[in-house]
């Protein structure tokens, strides 16, 4: 099993002066004129984070991730080693092609090729012997998904001097999906115990098959079906449960039609980039399926619950925030990815109204793509310290 260096010094991002009732740290690329303190500069050097001094007008410390991209503990930094991947999963070989530069690659607009790449990545870097998903289900890009887990682990590390007791961490993944990616990364890289929830029965069955057929995951992942489509945490978090962290990749689109159009845009962008670099679109992809309301062309996979919900991402995370208040004493840090940048500010404002004591907004860089997650806790620093001491 591939393990990353967890003994590396983890620095605690400097928190700016703020009102006693709330602690807010933004990890976000933004210019400020104030020079960073010596302590902040030291933290930046040891963690790969660039820090700026507090913006006194808003009592928010500005921190941005270094331009190096994926987290230093992410196994997927740099180009894919296709020789290693083919050794781990020989079936990948038939999907490998040459890109315009003559380098090994795959056709990323081919769902079968992407699925086989995922199998190889999980086998090579996480010692996963079996991984499969139904053909119509979401096949996620593993490097970016892994980065979310590593950044969340870093958030936990920032709570202590040195390293968090990761082997004692209990995590909850909302919308685990058929792929079970976040629990796989959390368990194999950090030894976390994960609970995965989903409203879709097939997703739960698929994720359970993955956990049962991999010895590394046995006893570390519990899967629970959410029986109410109107609930997120309710029905999943039980009275005696205590979670150090929650993760979630919320549905982004507002309708099946919008999801289909998003899939079509991905295909068009992939082909445009390929032509720009001098590549040729393969014959079997020369024609893209038309988007129809009654039959969405979801070329990258994905079921309704994975891709869209009424009101889209904004409505989903708003409901998530509201529900989280009822479990404020049972979860150390709630987190969720936010795809649309415009949804960050309203979410933060809502959390403040709910009485949240600490907020983190973490931006993650993957090439030219920037993604982000927001984390919040109803506990102040002393309460979080007490939580950790009880572990």
Secondary structure, DSSP 8 states (H G I E B T S, - for coil): -------S-B---------TT-EEEEE-----SS---HHHHHHHHHHTEEEEEEETTTTEEEEEE-TT-S-TT-TT-SS--HHHHHHH-GGGGGG-EE-TTS-EE--TT-HHHHHHHHHHHHHHHH--S-----TTS----HHHHHHHHHHHHHHHHTTSSB---GGG-EEEEET-TTT-HHHHHHHHHH--EEEEEES-HHHHHHHHHHHHT-GGGTTTEEEEE---TT-SSTTTS-TT--EEEEEE----BSSHHHHHHHHHHHHHHHHHHHHHTT----GGGSS----BTTB---TT---HHHHB-TTHHHHHHHHHHHHHGGGTTTEEEEEEE---THHHHHHHHHHHHTT-SEEEEEEEEETTEEEEEEEEESS-HHHHHHHHHT-
